[in-house]
Amino acid sequence: MTIKRVIIPVDFSEVSIAAVDLGRWLAGRSAVAPGRLELVAVTTPRYAKVTAAALDSLVRDHDLPTEGVETRVIETDSDDIEGKLVEAVLATPDALWCIGSHGRTALGELMFGSVSAELVRDAEVPIVVVGPHATVRDDASVLAVAVDGTDLSATIVPAAVAVAEALGLRIRLLQVGRSHVPEDAADTNYLAGLAHHLPDPEHADYDTLYGEPGEALESYVERTDDVAMLAMATRGIPAGARLSVPSTAMRVMRHVGVPVLMLHPRDAAERPGADVRDGHVLDLRARVVVGIDTHQASKPAVDWAAAEAARRGAVLQVVHTWHIPVTAGSMYGYPIWPDIEACRTAALDEVAATAAVVHETYPDLLVETIVAEGGAVQALTEQSHGAELVVVGRHHHGRIATLLAGSTSEGAAKHVACPLVIVPCDDPDDVS
């Protein structure tokens, strides 16, 4: 994407005027035409001259340089301001549009309308939206791209890469939406796969956020000074529908302290997106989830799950849990840090080895790994929401061992939210 100018729609409200400062910062970073800025206003022919004079006054009041800054009045005989802006956006493919937003809630948008929301929804091209709390971070250098594992969220990646290159920003991928995974978990295979779309995949920058997606993104931006802008795809849900189906992208834009590059893809209705049910953020991709102890102990279950995922054309998610160790060297039961680190590292190595073995047999199968501290049943139950199938192995431990340690397969049978397959994993010669 070549950005030859930054265009800012202005209606002389506080939010649109605030977008001018952000637009000036964007224009200043453009490698092709630094500093080229255009202010646009839509009005009726009767007020065209007055609007043109107001735009000139705005340029002077903001101390914008006369060279490289243009103003334009778009005349219309109708009240369809948003329609005229969409036409203008589509007629300027070499421009980056930057629009201020009041950040209205779904109810407020339903009552008063929102030009920014309608522009993003109908233009179906990347647009920078400046929310009521967005500010310019002069020293920031990162464009953080929020994805949640769905096809819809990933549509923003090519646009974000193009904008980042044009503005001299670094891409950082942020996976959000796995609210059930503890903060020391690892689930980076998906991000590593997306990183292949980046200019320098070997040195890709990515992170995983946990908790409610909107809150996690807002908190991340607040505590991370190098983020200059967020990038997110949106389903483009109209205000009326958002009263019952919330929009994470709109909510984030309303609260976050940086501008948001937003894209409503043309085929958004055909792409599976994130869903929220009973407090769970669902991954609506076709997924087969398999829980493992070690690859060797769970090999029959892993083999069966991999074959089934390949047959279905689904993602295979390998789930492994670990516990904080309490040893004789941990006085009064407090864990020793090296013990914790060793267990975490061993867990990561275990799922990585499992994924590598699966890839040898199914090189085209997408395998994602999830490692979490805690109980296996809880992790599998949470991951089962929206999945097609959960697969676990069953071992013969004896009644006393089962009473003491519990049975993952029995616990999963009681709690998972999708069909469960239990695969025997004992050597027949060892089963009494």
C-alpha positions as CSV (number, residue, x, y, z in Angstrom):
1,M,0.0,0.0,0.0
2,T,1.3,3.4,-1.0
3,I,0.1,6.3,1.1
4,K,0.4,9.4,-0.9
5,R,-1.7,11.4,1.5
6,V,-3.8,11.2,4.7
7,I,-7.4,12.4,4.4
8,I,-9.4,13.5,7.4
9,P,-13.2,14.0,7.2
10,V,-14.1,17.1,9.3
11,D,-17.5,18.1,10.6
12,F,-16.0,20.7,13.0
13,S,-17.0,18.6,16.1
14,E,-14.4,18.1,18.8
15,V,-13.7,14.5,17.8
16,S,-13.1,15.4,14.1
17,I,-10.8,18.2,15.0
18,A,-8.9,16.0,17.4
19,A,-8.3,13.6,14.5
20,V,-6.5,16.4,12.7
21,D,-3.5,16.1,15.1
22,L,-3.4,12.3,14.7
23,G,-3.7,12.7,10.9
24,R,-0.8,15.1,10.9
25,W,1.3,12.6,12.8
26,L,0.4,9.8,10.3
27,A,1.2,12.1,7.3
28,G,4.5,13.0,8.8
29,R,5.4,9.3,8.9
30,S,4.5,8.6,5.3
31,A,7.6,7.5,3.4
32,V,6.3,8.5,0.0
33,A,4.7,11.9,0.7
34,P,5.6,13.0,4.2
35,G,3.4,15.8,5.5
36,R,0.7,15.6,2.8
37,L,-2.6,16.1,4.5
38,E,-6.1,16.8,3.2
39,L,-9.1,18.0,5.2
40,V,-12.5,17.1,3.7
41,A,-16.0,18.3,4.6
42,V,-19.4,17.3,3.2
43,T,-22.1,19.9,3.0
44,T,-24.9,21.2,0.8
45,P,-24.2,23.7,-2.1
46,R,-25.7,26.5,-0.1
47,Y,-23.1,26.2,2.6
48,A,-20.1,25.3,0.4
49,K,-18.3,28.6,0.6
50,V,-18.9,28.9,4.4
51,T,-17.5,25.4,4.9
52,A,-14.5,26.1,2.7
53,A,-13.7,29.2,4.8
54,A,-14.1,27.2,8.0
55,L,-11.6,24.6,6.7
56,D,-9.1,27.3,5.9
57,S,-9.6,28.7,9.4
58,L,-9.0,25.2,10.9
59,V,-5.7,24.9,9.0
60,R,-4.5,28.3,10.4
61,D,-5.7,27.5,14.0
62,H,-3.8,24.2,14.0
63,D,-0.7,25.9,12.6
64,L,-0.7,23.4,9.7
65,P,1.8,24.3,7.0
66,T,0.2,25.7,3.9
67,E,2.5,23.6,1.7
68,G,1.3,20.0,1.6
69,V,-2.0,20.6,3.3
70,E,-5.1,20.8,1.1
71,T,-8.8,21.3,1.8
72,R,-11.8,20.1,-0.1
73,V,-15.5,20.5,0.1
74,I,-17.7,17.7,-1.2
75,E,-21.2,19.0,-2.1
76,T,-24.3,16.9,-1.8
77,D,-28.1,17.6,-2.1
78,S,-29.0,14.8,0.3
79,D,-28.5,14.0,3.9
80,D,-26.4,10.9,3.0
81,I,-23.1,12.3,4.3
82,E,-21.7,8.8,4.9
83,G,-22.6,7.7,1.4
84,K,-20.6,10.6,-0.1
85,L,-17.7,9.8,2.1
86,V,-17.7,6.2,1.0
87,E,-17.6,7.3,-2.6
88,A,-14.6,9.5,-1.8
89,V,-12.8,6.7,0.0
90,L,-13.2,4.3,-2.8
91,A,-12.0,7.0,-5.3
92,T,-8.7,7.5,-3.4
93,P,-7.0,4.1,-3.1
94,D,-3.6,5.8,-2.6
95,A,-4.8,7.6,0.6
96,L,-5.1,6.6,4.2
97,W,-8.4,7.9,5.7
98,C,-8.4,8.9,9.3
99,I,-11.7,9.8,11.0
100,G,-12.6,10.9,14.5
101,S,-15.3,9.1,16.5
102,H,-17.5,10.0,19.5
103,G,-17.1,6.3,20.5
104,R,-20.9,6.0,21.0
105,T,-22.3,2.8,22.5
106,A,-24.7,0.7,20.4
107,L,-27.6,2.5,21.9
108,G,-26.1,5.9,21.3
109,E,-25.3,5.0,17.7
110,L,-28.8,3.8,17.2
111,M,-30.2,7.1,18.5
112,F,-27.7,9.6,17.0
113,G,-26.0,7.7,14.3
114,S,-22.2,7.3,13.7
115,V,-20.6,8.3,10.5
116,S,-17.3,6.6,11.5
117,A,-19.0,3.3,12.2
118,E,-20.9,3.4,8.9
119,L,-17.9,4.5,7.0
120,V,-15.9,1.5,8.3
121,R,-18.8,-0.8,7.7
122,D,-19.6,0.3,4.1
123,A,-16.2,1.3,2.7
124,E,-14.7,-2.2,3.4
125,V,-11.1,-0.8,3.3
126,P,-8.7,-0.1,6.2
127,I,-9.6,3.2,8.0
128,V,-7.9,4.7,11.0
129,V,-10.5,5.6,13.6
130,V,-9.6,8.0,16.4
131,G,-11.6,7.4,19.5
132,P,-12.4,9.9,22.3
133,H,-9.3,8.8,24.3
134,A,-6.8,8.3,21.5
135,T,-3.6,10.4,21.6
136,V,-0.5,10.7,19.5
137,R,2.5,8.7,20.9
138,D,5.4,10.4,19.1
139,D,8.0,8.0,20.2
140,A,6.0,4.8,19.7
141,S,7.0,2.5,16.8
142,V,4.6,-0.5,16.9
143,L,1.4,-1.3,15.1
144,A,-0.2,-4.0,17.2
145,V,-2.5,-6.4,15.3
146,A,-5.2,-8.1,17.4
147,V,-6.3,-11.5,16.3
148,D,-8.4,-14.1,18.0
149,G,-7.7,-17.3,16.0
150,T,-10.6,-16.8,13.6
151,D,-10.5,-16.3,9.8
152,L,-12.2,-13.0,10.2
153,S,-9.7,-11.5,12.6
154,A,-6.8,-12.5,10.3
155,T,-8.1,-10.4,7.4
156,I,-6.6,-7.3,9.0
157,V,-3.0,-8.7,8.8
158,P,-2.2,-7.9,5.1
159,A,-3.6,-4.4,5.5
160,A,-1.8,-3.8,8.7
161,V,1.5,-5.0,7.2
162,A,1.0,-2.6,4.3
163,V,0.2,0.4,6.5
164,A,3.1,-0.4,8.8
165,E,5.5,-0.5,6.0
166,A,4.2,2.8,4.6
167,L,4.4,4.5,8.0
168,G,7.7,3.0,9.2
169,L,6.1,1.0,12.0
170,R,6.9,-2.5,13.3
171,I,4.2,-5.2,13.4
172,R,3.4,-7.0,16.6
173,L,0.8,-9.7,16.6
174,L,-1.4,-10.0,19.6
175,Q,-3.6,-13.1,20.2
176,V,-6.6,-12.3,22.4
177,G,-9.7,-14.1,23.5
178,R,-8.5,-17.1,25.4
179,S,-9.9,-16.0,28.7
180,H,-9.7,-19.4,30.3
181,V,-5.9,-19.9,29.9
182,P,-3.7,-18.8,32.8
183,E,-1.2,-16.0,32.2
184,D,1.8,-18.3,32.1
185,A,0.4,-20.4,29.4
186,A,1.9,-20.8,25.9
187,D,-0.2,-20.8,22.8
188,T,2.0,-19.3,20.1
189,N,1.7,-21.8,17.2
190,Y,-1.2,-19.9,15.7
191,L,0.8,-16.6,15.9
192,A,3.9,-18.2,14.5
193,G,1.8,-19.4,11.5
194,L,0.5,-15.8,10.9
195,A,4.0,-14.5,11.2
196,H,4.8,-16.1,7.8
197,H,2.8,-13.3,6.3
198,L,5.1,-10.7,7.8
199,P,8.0,-9.2,5.9
200,D,10.5,-10.7,8.3
201,P,8.9,-13.9,9.8
202,E,12.2,-15.1,11.4
203,H,12.1,-12.1,13.7
204,A,8.4,-11.8,14.2
205,D,7.2,-10.0,17.3
206,Y,4.1,-11.4,18.9
207,D,2.4,-11.8,22.3
208,T,-0.6,-13.5,23.8
209,L,-3.1,-11.7,26.0
210,Y,-5.5,-13.4,28.4
211,G,-8.8,-12.4,29.8
212,E,-11.8,-10.6,28.2
213,P,-10.5,-9.4,24.8
214,G,-11.6,-5.8,25.1
215,E,-10.2,-5.3,28.6
216,A,-7.0,-7.2,27.8
217,L,-6.3,-5.0,24.8
218,E,-7.0,-1.8,26.6
219,S,-4.8,-2.8,29.5
220,Y,-2.0,-3.9,27.2
221,V,-1.9,-0.5,25.3
222,E,-2.0,1.4,28.6
223,R,1.0,-0.4,30.0
224,T,3.0,-0.7,26.7
225,D,4.4,2.6,25.6
226,D,5.8,1.5,22.3
227,V,2.3,0.8,20.7
228,A,1.4,3.7,18.4
229,M,-1.7,2.1,16.9
230,L,-3.9,-1.0,17.1
231,A,-5.3,-2.9,14.1
232,M,-8.5,-5.0,14.2
233,A,-11.0,-6.5,11.9
234,T,-14.7,-5.9,12.6
235,R,-17.8,-7.8,11.7
236,G,-19.5,-4.5,10.9
237,I,-22.5,-5.3,13.1
238,P,-25.1,-2.5,12.9
239,A,-26.0,-0.7,16.1
240,G,-29.3,-2.4,16.6
241,A,-27.8,-5.8,16.4
242,R,-24.9,-4.8,18.7
243,L,-27.4,-4.2,21.5
244,S,-27.4,-8.0,21.9
245,V,-24.2,-9.0,20.1
246,P,-21.3,-6.8,21.3
247,S,-18.5,-5.7,19.0
248,T,-15.1,-6.0,20.6
249,A,-13.5,-3.7,17.9
250,M,-16.0,-0.9,18.6
251,R,-15.7,-1.3,22.4
252,V,-11.8,-1.1,22.2
253,M,-11.9,1.9,19.9
254,R,-14.2,3.6,22.4
255,H,-11.8,3.2,25.3
256,V,-8.3,2.7,24.1
257,G,-5.6,5.4,24.2
258,V,-4.3,5.0,20.6
259,P,-6.0,5.1,17.2
260,V,-7.4,1.9,15.7
261,L,-6.9,0.7,12.1
262,M,-10.2,-1.0,11.4
263,L,-11.3,-3.2,8.5
264,H,-14.7,-4.6,7.7
265,P,-13.8,-7.2,5.0
266,R,-16.1,-7.6,2.1
267,D,-16.9,-11.3,2.9
268,A,-17.2,-10.8,6.6
269,A,-20.6,-12.6,6.7
270,E,-19.0,-15.7,5.2
271,R,-16.1,-15.8,7.6
272,P,-16.4,-17.5,11.0
273,G,-15.7,-14.9,13.7
274,A,-15.5,-15.0,17.5
275,D,-18.7,-15.6,19.4
276,V,-19.5,-15.1,23.1
277,R,-21.8,-17.6,24.9
278,D,-22.2,-17.9,28.7
279,G,-19.1,-15.8,29.2
280,H,-16.9,-17.9,27.0
281,V,-15.1,-16.4,23.9
282,L,-15.6,-19.1,21.3
283,D,-13.1,-20.1,18.6
284,L,-15.5,-21.0,15.8
285,R,-12.9,-22.7,13.6
286,A,-13.2,-26.4,13.1
287,R,-11.1,-27.8,15.9
288,V,-10.2,-31.2,17.4
289,V,-8.8,-30.9,20.9
290,V,-6.6,-33.6,22.4
291,G,-5.3,-33.7,25.9
292,I,-2.0,-35.3,26.6
293,D,0.2,-36.4,29.6
294,T,3.3,-37.1,27.6
295,H,3.4,-37.9,23.9
296,Q,4.6,-41.4,24.6
297,A,1.9,-42.1,27.2
298,S,-0.9,-40.5,25.1
299,K,0.3,-41.6,21.6
300,P,-2.8,-43.6,20.7
301,A,-5.0,-40.6,21.6
302,V,-2.8,-38.2,19.7
303,D,-2.7,-40.5,16.6
304,W,-6.4,-40.9,16.6
305,A,-7.1,-37.1,17.1
306,A,-4.6,-36.2,14.4
307,A,-6.1,-38.6,11.9
308,E,-9.6,-37.3,12.7
309,A,-8.5,-33.6,12.4
310,A,-6.9,-34.3,9.0
311,R,-10.1,-36.1,7.9
312,R,-12.3,-33.2,8.9
313,G,-9.9,-30.5,7.7
314,A,-9.9,-29.1,11.2
315,V,-7.2,-27.6,13.5
316,L,-5.6,-30.0,15.9
317,Q,-5.1,-28.4,19.4
318,V,-2.8,-30.2,21.7
319,V,-3.6,-29.4,25.4
320,H,-1.1,-30.1,28.2
321,T,-1.2,-29.0,31.8
322,W,1.4,-28.9,34.6
323,H,1.4,-28.2,38.3
324,I,3.6,-26.1,40.6
325,P,6.0,-28.6,42.2
326,V,6.2,-28.9,46.0
327,T,9.3,-30.9,47.0
328,A,11.3,-31.6,50.1
329,G,13.5,-28.6,49.2
330,S,10.5,-26.3,49.3
331,M,10.4,-25.5,53.0
332,Y,6.8,-25.2,54.5
333,G,5.5,-26.2,51.1
334,Y,6.5,-23.0,49.2
335,P,7.7,-23.8,45.7
336,I,11.2,-23.0,44.6
337,W,11.5,-20.9,41.5
338,P,13.9,-23.2,39.6
339,D,11.4,-26.0,40.1
340,I,8.6,-24.0,38.6
341,E,10.7,-22.9,35.6
342,A,11.9,-26.4,35.0
343,C,8.3,-27.8,35.0
344,R,7.1,-25.0,32.7
345,T,10.0,-25.6,30.3
346,A,9.4,-29.4,30.3
347,A,5.7,-28.8,29.5
348,L,6.6,-26.6,26.6
349,D,9.1,-29.1,25.3
350,E,6.5,-31.9,25.6
351,V,3.9,-30.2,23.4
352,A,6.5,-29.0,20.9
353,A,7.7,-32.6,20.5
354,T,4.2,-33.9,20.1
355,A,3.4,-31.3,17.4
356,A,6.7,-32.2,15.6
357,V,5.8,-35.9,15.5
358,V,2.3,-35.1,14.2
359,H,3.7,-32.9,11.5
360,E,5.9,-35.8,10.3
361,T,2.8,-37.7,9.4
362,Y,0.4,-34.8,8.6
363,P,2.6,-32.0,7.2
364,D,-0.4,-30.0,6.0
365,L,-2.3,-30.2,9.3
366,L,-2.4,-27.0,11.4
367,V,-1.3,-28.0,15.0
368,E,-1.7,-25.5,17.8
369,T,-0.3,-26.1,21.3
370,I,-1.8,-25.0,24.6
371,V,0.1,-25.3,27.9
372,A,-1.4,-24.1,31.2
373,E,-0.7,-24.5,34.9
374,G,-3.7,-26.2,36.6
375,G,-6.1,-29.1,36.2
376,A,-6.4,-31.0,32.9
377,V,-10.2,-31.3,33.1
378,Q,-10.6,-27.6,33.5
379,A,-8.3,-26.8,30.6
380,L,-10.0,-29.3,28.3
381,T,-13.5,-28.1,29.4
382,E,-12.7,-24.5,28.6
383,Q,-11.1,-25.4,25.3
384,S,-14.1,-27.6,24.3
385,H,-16.5,-24.7,23.9
386,G,-17.0,-24.3,20.2
387,A,-14.8,-27.4,19.3
388,E,-16.0,-30.3,17.2
389,L,-14.5,-33.0,19.3
390,V,-12.3,-33.5,22.4
391,V,-10.1,-36.6,22.6
392,V,-8.4,-37.9,25.7
393,G,-6.5,-41.1,26.5
394,R,-7.5,-43.5,29.3
395,H,-5.0,-45.4,31.5
396,H,-5.6,-48.2,34.0
397,H,-4.5,-46.8,37.3
398,G,-6.5,-48.9,39.8
399,R,-9.3,-47.8,42.1
400,I,-7.1,-46.3,44.8
401,A,-5.0,-44.2,42.4
402,T,-8.2,-43.0,40.7
403,L,-9.7,-42.0,44.0
404,L,-6.6,-40.1,45.0
405,A,-5.7,-38.4,41.7
406,G,-8.9,-38.5,39.9
407,S,-9.5,-39.6,36.3
408,T,-9.1,-37.0,33.5
409,S,-11.3,-39.0,31.1
410,E,-14.1,-39.4,33.7
411,G,-13.9,-35.7,34.6
412,A,-13.9,-34.7,30.9
413,A,-17.0,-36.9,30.3
414,K,-18.9,-34.9,32.9
415,H,-17.8,-31.4,31.9
416,V,-16.8,-30.9,28.3
417,A,-19.2,-29.0,26.1
418,C,-18.8,-31.1,22.9
419,P,-18.6,-34.8,21.9
420,L,-15.8,-36.7,23.7
421,V,-13.8,-39.6,22.4
422,I,-11.8,-41.7,25.0
423,V,-9.0,-43.7,23.5
424,P,-7.4,-46.6,25.5
425,C,-3.7,-45.8,26.0
426,D,-2.5,-48.8,28.0
427,D,-0.4,-51.6,26.6
428,P,-2.7,-54.6,26.5
429,D,0.0,-56.7,28.3
430,D,0.1,-54.2,31.2
431,V,-3.7,-54.3,31.8
432,S,-4.8,-56.7,34.5
